[in-house]
Amino acid sequence: MTFWPDVSAGFTGTSGGCGAPKNRGGCCHSRSDRPAWVEVDLAAIGHNLQELRRLVGPRVRIMAVVKGNAYGHGAVEVARVAAGSGADQLAVAILQEALQLRQAQVACPILVLGCALPDQAFCIVSNSITQAISTLQMGVALSTAACSLGKTAYAHVKVDTGMGRLGVPVREAVQLVSELQKLPNLGITGIFTQLACADEQDDVFSLTQLARFREMLQGLASYGANVGTIHAANSASIVRYPESHFDMVRAGLVMYGLPPYPGALGNMALRPCLSLKARVVQVRLFRRGSAIGYGRTYEVNKDTVLAVVPIGYGDGLPRALSSRGYVLVRGKRAPIVGRVCMDQLTIDVGDIGDVEPGEVVTIIGDSKSECISACEVADMAGTIQNEIVSSLTDRLPRLYVGK
Ligand SMILES: *Cc1c(COP(=O)(O)O)cnc(C)c1O
């Protein structure tokens, strides 16, 4: 029977336990408090950032995107590793995520990519967080907060070149920047846009967006505006459109070793960083014809051995994997049978041999020579890999390896 994996680092996270046991094998209470966990290879994050640096060259800055708890990998740990591995700045989606990093003493520049409300301005400025803005009203709020704090507020202007989401419409951007730059104690230190279709096959719309963005930048240059760091590229765009790199790239997926679209690696040798594992808690023989789980949706068509794995949609694993997905046991695929429950799922291990309680099951990651990628899990569940990894909840302890 396989017991806990040999690891050189301990768990962190919200599951309690004894923190970070250094004595392998000796202290097992923090490990046994939850026999399901996310394993994150921090060395792979560092490696992927090096590969990204090689791709973009020395001149382009790298913004490590750690929103959504660093796509499920753990925001604080990833932010620290990224800051020490060549990332120049960090990005998050919401103020709360930025505050979490500041509370963990992460000192580097943090951009909040999402929209803020004026009543958040004081908190943003007092924590030295850079805010994406697309209205004069928010600029005024930041400026006012900065004046009252005796500080400077920093903002990047977000421009909508066709994404149809946040941002100032591209034709109004030059005017907005000129008004923002008149406000006291407000520094416009960047301007950016986001491509809607960088991971779609057709190039036309991406190139149109980039052309609109460049035209707007020329408009700013023609009146001598200095808007700081210019950026546009997410992972798909980094790989696909070198002309979108400008002064800085915003790397999420590629930093985590997740190809932004099939085959898209841009000659980078990326390594996935995240594995999802659990240990079997029950093994039982089921007779042909037995119905399994809620709704009795799955019927066993021969005598077989089923194992219960203590992880479910309450941990962020999609219920859509019910009777569709696979997990790996000893390098072999075992199908998920019946419905995924909140806290457990059932797999058929009839073809695998003597599986016992305690056996490690890999839901995402490598097991011997087999691998199930986050992308494959997403395909089985009818969604995208970003959703799979960023949905993994805090109930799953994070085990950091490769520190
Ligand atoms: C999430 C996000 C990114 C990172 O996207 P990836 O495809 O994961 O690299 C970049 N820019 C913005 C504005 C984002 O919201």
The ligand as an ORCA input file, in Angstrom:
! r2SCAN-3c Opt
* xyz 0 1
  C      -6.551     36.672    -16.045
  C      -5.966     37.750    -16.871
  C      -4.724     37.562    -17.500
  C      -3.966     36.255    -17.480
  O      -4.509     35.404    -18.471
  P      -3.836     34.013    -18.857
  O      -4.511     33.623    -20.104
  O      -4.076     33.092    -17.740
  O      -2.376     34.287    -19.050
  C      -4.192     38.631    -18.185
  N      -4.845     39.801    -18.254
  C      -6.043     40.022    -17.674
  C      -6.709     41.339    -17.801
  C      -6.648     38.989    -16.973
  O      -7.836     39.191    -16.398
*
